[in-house]
Amino acid sequence: MRDERHIAITVFADRLRRGPRRVLNIVNRLLMLPFFVIFAIGAFDNHAHELEVELPTVTWMTIGTMYLVVFLSGLVMIFYLLMNLYREIAGRSLDGGPGGAE
């Protein structure tokens, strides 16, 4: 908290060496992928069903438009998740270059 960073619980991951930590990161990202895909598909379905429903406070915008933004954000999350997964598998860790920080 003194560095004004986001709160992260990394006690277990910080105690691992580089190899097991890399495997843990890959497994975590593979577990997150189906949730992001379901999130994006659900947002797209809601967009299609709610396209004609207007917001009561903003008449020029529909609820379907809001769900479209949620769908696009889901695609961006999937893209970054896959990009980070590729970097982790290829050995180009995000925490310090080719080998990662110890």
PyMOL CGO cylinders between C-alpha atoms (Angstrom):
from pymol import cmd
from pymol.cgo import CYLINDER

trace = [
    CYLINDER, 0.00, 0.00, 0.00, 2.89, 2.37, 0.59, 0.3, 1, 1, 1, 1, 1, 1,
    CYLINDER, 2.89, 2.37, 0.59, 3.84, 2.17, -3.12, 0.3, 1, 1, 1, 1, 1, 1,
    CYLINDER, 3.84, 2.17, -3.12, 0.23, 2.92, -4.17, 0.3, 1, 1, 1, 1, 1, 1,
    CYLINDER, 0.23, 2.92, -4.17, -0.04, -0.26, -6.25, 0.3, 1, 1, 1, 1, 1, 1,
    CYLINDER, -0.04, -0.26, -6.25, -3.01, -2.51, -6.84, 0.3, 1, 1, 1, 1, 1, 1,
    CYLINDER, -3.01, -2.51, -6.84, -3.60, -5.10, -4.16, 0.3, 1, 1, 1, 1, 1, 1,
    CYLINDER, -3.60, -5.10, -4.16, -2.35, -8.48, -5.32, 0.3, 1, 1, 1, 1, 1, 1,
    CYLINDER, -2.35, -8.48, -5.32, -2.07, -11.74, -3.43, 0.3, 1, 1, 1, 1, 1, 1,
    CYLINDER, -2.07, -11.74, -3.43, 1.09, -13.25, -4.85, 0.3, 1, 1, 1, 1, 1, 1,
    CYLINDER, 1.09, -13.25, -4.85, 2.57, -14.91, -1.77, 0.3, 1, 1, 1, 1, 1, 1,
    CYLINDER, 2.57, -14.91, -1.77, 2.47, -18.37, -3.32, 0.3, 1, 1, 1, 1, 1, 1,
    CYLINDER, 2.47, -18.37, -3.32, 3.64, -17.32, -6.79, 0.3, 1, 1, 1, 1, 1, 1,
    CYLINDER, 3.64, -17.32, -6.79, 6.46, -15.16, -5.41, 0.3, 1, 1, 1, 1, 1, 1,
    CYLINDER, 6.46, -15.16, -5.41, 7.92, -18.15, -3.57, 0.3, 1, 1, 1, 1, 1, 1,
    CYLINDER, 7.92, -18.15, -3.57, 8.14, -20.26, -6.73, 0.3, 1, 1, 1, 1, 1, 1,
    CYLINDER, 8.14, -20.26, -6.73, 11.16, -20.43, -8.96, 0.3, 1, 1, 1, 1, 1, 1,
    CYLINDER, 11.16, -20.43, -8.96, 10.93, -19.22, -12.54, 0.3, 1, 1, 1, 1, 1, 1,
    CYLINDER, 10.93, -19.22, -12.54, 9.91, -22.56, -14.12, 0.3, 1, 1, 1, 1, 1, 1,
    CYLINDER, 9.91, -22.56, -14.12, 7.02, -23.45, -11.80, 0.3, 1, 1, 1, 1, 1, 1,
    CYLINDER, 7.02, -23.45, -11.80, 5.89, -19.80, -11.78, 0.3, 1, 1, 1, 1, 1, 1,
    CYLINDER, 5.89, -19.80, -11.78, 5.76, -19.90, -15.58, 0.3, 1, 1, 1, 1, 1, 1,
    CYLINDER, 5.76, -19.90, -15.58, 3.64, -23.06, -15.50, 0.3, 1, 1, 1, 1, 1, 1,
    CYLINDER, 3.64, -23.06, -15.50, 1.33, -21.46, -12.92, 0.3, 1, 1, 1, 1, 1, 1,
    CYLINDER, 1.33, -21.46, -12.92, 0.91, -18.38, -15.14, 0.3, 1, 1, 1, 1, 1, 1,
    CYLINDER, 0.91, -18.38, -15.14, 0.09, -20.54, -18.17, 0.3, 1, 1, 1, 1, 1, 1,
    CYLINDER, 0.09, -20.54, -18.17, -2.47, -22.59, -16.22, 0.3, 1, 1, 1, 1, 1, 1,
    CYLINDER, -2.47, -22.59, -16.22, -4.06, -19.42, -14.80, 0.3, 1, 1, 1, 1, 1, 1,
    CYLINDER, -4.06, -19.42, -14.80, -4.43, -17.91, -18.25, 0.3, 1, 1, 1, 1, 1, 1,
    CYLINDER, -4.43, -17.91, -18.25, -5.86, -21.11, -19.69, 0.3, 1, 1, 1, 1, 1, 1,
    CYLINDER, -5.86, -21.11, -19.69, -8.42, -21.19, -16.86, 0.3, 1, 1, 1, 1, 1, 1,
    CYLINDER, -8.42, -21.19, -16.86, -9.42, -17.57, -17.49, 0.3, 1, 1, 1, 1, 1, 1,
    CYLINDER, -9.42, -17.57, -17.49, -9.92, -18.02, -21.24, 0.3, 1, 1, 1, 1, 1, 1,
    CYLINDER, -9.92, -18.02, -21.24, -13.29, -19.86, -21.14, 0.3, 1, 1, 1, 1, 1, 1,
    CYLINDER, -13.29, -19.86, -21.14, -14.73, -17.26, -18.76, 0.3, 1, 1, 1, 1, 1, 1,
    CYLINDER, -14.73, -17.26, -18.76, -13.75, -14.41, -21.10, 0.3, 1, 1, 1, 1, 1, 1,
    CYLINDER, -13.75, -14.41, -21.10, -15.21, -16.26, -24.08, 0.3, 1, 1, 1, 1, 1, 1,
    CYLINDER, -15.21, -16.26, -24.08, -18.50, -16.88, -22.24, 0.3, 1, 1, 1, 1, 1, 1,
    CYLINDER, -18.50, -16.88, -22.24, -18.49, -13.21, -21.17, 0.3, 1, 1, 1, 1, 1, 1,
    CYLINDER, -18.49, -13.21, -21.17, -18.08, -12.02, -24.78, 0.3, 1, 1, 1, 1, 1, 1,
    CYLINDER, -18.08, -12.02, -24.78, -20.67, -14.44, -26.19, 0.3, 1, 1, 1, 1, 1, 1,
    CYLINDER, -20.67, -14.44, -26.19, -23.19, -13.44, -23.52, 0.3, 1, 1, 1, 1, 1, 1,
    CYLINDER, -23.19, -13.44, -23.52, -22.63, -9.76, -24.21, 0.3, 1, 1, 1, 1, 1, 1,
    CYLINDER, -22.63, -9.76, -24.21, -23.13, -10.32, -27.93, 0.3, 1, 1, 1, 1, 1, 1,
    CYLINDER, -23.13, -10.32, -27.93, -26.35, -12.26, -27.33, 0.3, 1, 1, 1, 1, 1, 1,
    CYLINDER, -26.35, -12.26, -27.33, -27.64, -9.50, -25.05, 0.3, 1, 1, 1, 1, 1, 1,
    CYLINDER, -27.64, -9.50, -25.05, -26.69, -6.94, -27.69, 0.3, 1, 1, 1, 1, 1, 1,
    CYLINDER, -26.69, -6.94, -27.69, -28.79, -8.77, -30.27, 0.3, 1, 1, 1, 1, 1, 1,
    CYLINDER, -28.79, -8.77, -30.27, -31.81, -9.13, -27.98, 0.3, 1, 1, 1, 1, 1, 1,
    CYLINDER, -31.81, -9.13, -27.98, -31.76, -5.63, -26.47, 0.3, 1, 1, 1, 1, 1, 1,
    CYLINDER, -31.76, -5.63, -26.47, -30.97, -3.65, -29.60, 0.3, 1, 1, 1, 1, 1, 1,
    CYLINDER, -30.97, -3.65, -29.60, -34.33, -1.86, -29.68, 0.3, 1, 1, 1, 1, 1, 1,
    CYLINDER, -34.33, -1.86, -29.68, -34.68, -1.16, -25.96, 0.3, 1, 1, 1, 1, 1, 1,
    CYLINDER, -34.68, -1.16, -25.96, -33.99, 2.48, -25.17, 0.3, 1, 1, 1, 1, 1, 1,
    CYLINDER, -33.99, 2.48, -25.17, -32.45, 3.74, -21.98, 0.3, 1, 1, 1, 1, 1, 1,
    CYLINDER, -32.45, 3.74, -21.98, -35.00, 5.78, -20.03, 0.3, 1, 1, 1, 1, 1, 1,
    CYLINDER, -35.00, 5.78, -20.03, -32.48, 8.50, -19.21, 0.3, 1, 1, 1, 1, 1, 1,
    CYLINDER, -32.48, 8.50, -19.21, -30.63, 8.65, -22.53, 0.3, 1, 1, 1, 1, 1, 1,
    CYLINDER, -30.63, 8.65, -22.53, -33.09, 8.36, -25.39, 0.3, 1, 1, 1, 1, 1, 1,
    CYLINDER, -33.09, 8.36, -25.39, -30.52, 8.36, -28.18, 0.3, 1, 1, 1, 1, 1, 1,
    CYLINDER, -30.52, 8.36, -28.18, -28.75, 5.26, -26.81, 0.3, 1, 1, 1, 1, 1, 1,
    CYLINDER, -28.75, 5.26, -26.81, -30.06, 1.73, -26.59, 0.3, 1, 1, 1, 1, 1, 1,
    CYLINDER, -30.06, 1.73, -26.59, -29.19, -0.96, -24.09, 0.3, 1, 1, 1, 1, 1, 1,
    CYLINDER, -29.19, -0.96, -24.09, -27.96, -3.00, -27.05, 0.3, 1, 1, 1, 1, 1, 1,
    CYLINDER, -27.96, -3.00, -27.05, -25.31, -0.35, -27.67, 0.3, 1, 1, 1, 1, 1, 1,
    CYLINDER, -25.31, -0.35, -27.67, -24.08, -0.71, -24.11, 0.3, 1, 1, 1, 1, 1, 1,
    CYLINDER, -24.08, -0.71, -24.11, -23.86, -4.47, -24.53, 0.3, 1, 1, 1, 1, 1, 1,
    CYLINDER, -23.86, -4.47, -24.53, -21.94, -3.93, -27.77, 0.3, 1, 1, 1, 1, 1, 1,
    CYLINDER, -21.94, -3.93, -27.77, -19.33, -2.00, -25.80, 0.3, 1, 1, 1, 1, 1, 1,
    CYLINDER, -19.33, -2.00, -25.80, -19.18, -4.83, -23.26, 0.3, 1, 1, 1, 1, 1, 1,
    CYLINDER, -19.18, -4.83, -23.26, -18.74, -7.31, -26.13, 0.3, 1, 1, 1, 1, 1, 1,
    CYLINDER, -18.74, -7.31, -26.13, -15.90, -5.27, -27.63, 0.3, 1, 1, 1, 1, 1, 1,
    CYLINDER, -15.90, -5.27, -27.63, -14.19, -5.00, -24.26, 0.3, 1, 1, 1, 1, 1, 1,
    CYLINDER, -14.19, -5.00, -24.26, -14.50, -8.78, -23.93, 0.3, 1, 1, 1, 1, 1, 1,
    CYLINDER, -14.50, -8.78, -23.93, -12.75, -9.19, -27.28, 0.3, 1, 1, 1, 1, 1, 1,
    CYLINDER, -12.75, -9.19, -27.28, -9.96, -6.87, -26.14, 0.3, 1, 1, 1, 1, 1, 1,
    CYLINDER, -9.96, -6.87, -26.14, -9.54, -8.90, -22.93, 0.3, 1, 1, 1, 1, 1, 1,
    CYLINDER, -9.54, -8.90, -22.93, -9.39, -12.14, -24.93, 0.3, 1, 1, 1, 1, 1, 1,
    CYLINDER, -9.39, -12.14, -24.93, -6.81, -10.61, -27.28, 0.3, 1, 1, 1, 1, 1, 1,
    CYLINDER, -6.81, -10.61, -27.28, -4.53, -9.51, -24.42, 0.3, 1, 1, 1, 1, 1, 1,
    CYLINDER, -4.53, -9.51, -24.42, -5.00, -12.81, -22.61, 0.3, 1, 1, 1, 1, 1, 1,
    CYLINDER, -5.00, -12.81, -22.61, -3.97, -14.74, -25.73, 0.3, 1, 1, 1, 1, 1, 1,
    CYLINDER, -3.97, -14.74, -25.73, -1.06, -12.38, -26.36, 0.3, 1, 1, 1, 1, 1, 1,
    CYLINDER, -1.06, -12.38, -26.36, 0.22, -12.80, -22.81, 0.3, 1, 1, 1, 1, 1, 1,
    CYLINDER, 0.22, -12.80, -22.81, -0.31, -16.56, -23.01, 0.3, 1, 1, 1, 1, 1, 1,
    CYLINDER, -0.31, -16.56, -23.01, 1.74, -16.70, -26.22, 0.3, 1, 1, 1, 1, 1, 1,
    CYLINDER, 1.74, -16.70, -26.22, 4.52, -14.63, -24.63, 0.3, 1, 1, 1, 1, 1, 1,
    CYLINDER, 4.52, -14.63, -24.63, 4.56, -16.88, -21.59, 0.3, 1, 1, 1, 1, 1, 1,
    CYLINDER, 4.56, -16.88, -21.59, 4.67, -20.08, -23.67, 0.3, 1, 1, 1, 1, 1, 1,
    CYLINDER, 4.67, -20.08, -23.67, 7.35, -18.62, -25.99, 0.3, 1, 1, 1, 1, 1, 1,
    CYLINDER, 7.35, -18.62, -25.99, 9.45, -17.78, -22.94, 0.3, 1, 1, 1, 1, 1, 1,
    CYLINDER, 9.45, -17.78, -22.94, 9.22, -14.03, -23.27, 0.3, 1, 1, 1, 1, 1, 1,
    CYLINDER, 9.22, -14.03, -23.27, 7.96, -13.26, -19.81, 0.3, 1, 1, 1, 1, 1, 1,
    CYLINDER, 7.96, -13.26, -19.81, 6.30, -9.92, -19.08, 0.3, 1, 1, 1, 1, 1, 1,
    CYLINDER, 6.30, -9.92, -19.08, 8.16, -9.44, -15.81, 0.3, 1, 1, 1, 1, 1, 1,
    CYLINDER, 8.16, -9.44, -15.81, 11.67, -8.72, -16.93, 0.3, 1, 1, 1, 1, 1, 1,
    CYLINDER, 11.67, -8.72, -16.93, 12.65, -9.77, -20.42, 0.3, 1, 1, 1, 1, 1, 1,
    CYLINDER, 12.65, -9.77, -20.42, 13.62, -13.11, -21.92, 0.3, 1, 1, 1, 1, 1, 1,
    CYLINDER, 13.62, -13.11, -21.92, 14.04, -15.05, -18.70, 0.3, 1, 1, 1, 1, 1, 1,
    CYLINDER, 14.04, -15.05, -18.70, 11.83, -13.07, -16.40, 0.3, 1, 1, 1, 1, 1, 1,
    CYLINDER, 11.83, -13.07, -16.40, 12.78, -11.55, -13.09, 0.3, 1, 1, 1, 1, 1, 1,
    CYLINDER, 12.78, -11.55, -13.09, 13.74, -13.77, -10.19, 0.3, 1, 1, 1, 1, 1, 1,
]
cmd.load_cgo(trace, "trace")
